[in-house]
Amino acid sequence: MDYTLHIQLSSAEGAVIRALGLVERRGFSIRQCAVGEPDGAGRELDVTVTSTRSGDLLKRQLERLHDVFFVELMPAEPAAQPRPDIRPVTRRT
């Protein structure tokens, strides 16, 4: 199943690497990652992961990291489904 985590971190050196390292060590595959710094006090990390494991388990483990202020877990948005009235175009090579 796919999950999206919105993580608020301190701006300390290595905080992003520690959070992403925990995600991979716990058996989650990172599909997408975006880092932003909206203010000088911290960073925001949005990560979309996939795994057969529970997303809540990963959320609780991330919350234990010293540099993590807040974690919000959301189910990943499903991929856009093709509309039945539109025929998909395929390219032949």
C-alpha positions as CSV (number, residue, x, y, z in Angstrom):
1,M,0.0,0.0,0.0
2,D,1.1,3.6,-0.6
3,Y,1.3,6.2,2.1
4,T,2.2,9.9,2.1
5,L,3.9,11.3,5.2
6,H,4.2,15.0,5.9
7,I,7.1,15.4,8.4
8,Q,8.2,18.6,10.1
9,L,11.9,18.5,11.1
10,S,14.4,20.7,12.7
11,S,16.9,22.4,10.4
12,A,19.8,20.5,12.1
13,E,22.5,19.0,9.8
14,G,21.6,15.4,8.8
15,A,18.0,15.6,10.0
16,V,16.6,14.8,6.5
17,I,19.1,12.0,6.0
18,R,18.3,10.4,9.4
19,A,14.5,10.5,8.6
20,L,15.0,9.0,5.1
21,G,17.4,6.4,6.4
22,L,14.9,5.2,9.0
23,V,12.2,4.9,6.3
24,E,14.5,2.6,4.2
25,R,15.8,0.6,7.1
26,R,12.2,-0.2,8.2
27,G,11.5,-1.8,4.8
28,F,9.6,1.0,3.1
29,S,10.4,2.0,-0.5
30,I,10.5,5.7,-1.2
31,R,8.5,6.6,-4.3
32,Q,8.7,10.4,-4.1
33,C,10.4,12.9,-1.8
34,A,10.2,16.7,-1.5
35,V,12.0,18.9,1.0
36,G,11.1,22.5,1.7
37,E,12.2,25.2,4.2
38,P,9.2,27.5,4.7
39,D,10.8,29.3,7.6
40,G,14.2,29.4,9.2
41,A,13.1,27.3,12.1
42,G,12.8,24.0,10.4
43,R,12.2,21.9,7.3
44,E,9.2,20.1,5.8
45,L,9.6,16.7,4.2
46,D,6.9,15.1,2.1
47,V,7.6,11.4,1.4
48,T,5.4,8.9,-0.5
49,V,6.3,5.4,0.4
50,T,5.1,1.9,-0.6
51,S,5.2,-1.2,1.5
52,T,3.1,-4.1,2.8
53,R,3.8,-2.9,6.3
54,S,1.6,-0.5,8.3
55,G,2.0,3.2,7.7
56,D,1.1,3.9,11.3
57,L,4.1,1.9,12.4
58,L,6.4,4.1,10.3
59,K,4.7,7.2,11.7
60,R,5.3,6.1,15.3
61,Q,9.0,5.3,14.6
62,L,9.6,8.6,12.9
63,E,8.1,10.5,15.8
64,R,10.8,9.0,18.1
65,L,13.6,10.7,16.2
66,H,15.0,13.7,18.0
67,D,14.9,16.0,15.0
68,V,11.2,15.3,14.2
69,F,8.6,17.8,15.5
70,F,5.5,16.4,13.8
71,V,4.4,13.6,11.5
72,E,1.1,13.4,9.6
73,L,0.2,10.2,7.8
74,M,-2.2,10.2,4.8
75,P,-3.1,7.5,2.3
76,A,-1.4,8.3,-1.0
77,E,-3.6,9.7,-3.7
78,P,-4.6,7.0,-6.1
79,A,-3.3,7.2,-9.7
80,A,-5.6,8.8,-12.1
81,Q,-7.9,6.2,-13.6
82,P,-8.5,6.4,-17.4
83,R,-12.0,7.7,-18.3
84,P,-14.1,5.1,-20.0
85,D,-15.2,7.5,-22.8
86,I,-11.6,8.3,-23.8
87,R,-9.5,5.8,-25.7
88,P,-5.8,5.8,-24.5
89,V,-3.2,6.5,-27.2
90,T,-0.3,4.1,-27.4
91,R,2.9,4.9,-29.4
92,R,4.4,2.2,-31.5
93,T,8.2,2.2,-31.8
